[in-house]
């Protein structure tokens, strides 16, 4: 009978330790999930900022300004325009 009691107490202690270990692992995973979700939100904000920056860099007004200032480009005059294959 004593042997059975020792076995049952041992099984109960092992079961309790298993529950504690399982809860610890679950909490650790939950913390990691929250950290990754925060990182995801941070990356989404950064992505939005990069898209805004890209649209600014590719804006037609900016490109035209650079073409005029740095490359000294100008729109063609009326005499320089040649229309090919127009309607009859």
C-alpha positions, 0 to 999 in steps of 0.5 A: 500500500505504501508503495502505491501511495509513493507511486501516486504522489510521484505521478502527481508531482510529475504531472504538476511539474509538467503543467508548470513547464507547459504554462511556462512554455506557453507564456514564453511563446505568447511573449514572443508572439507579442514581440513579433506583432509589435515588429510587424506593426513597426515594419508596416509603418516603415513600409508606408513611409517608404512608399510615401518617399518613393512617390515623392522621389518619382513625382513628375514635378520633381523629375521635371525640376531635375531635368531643367536644373541639372541636365539643362533640358527644355521642352521642344519649341513648336518648330522642333515638333514633328508629327508622323502618321497623323489622321488624314 
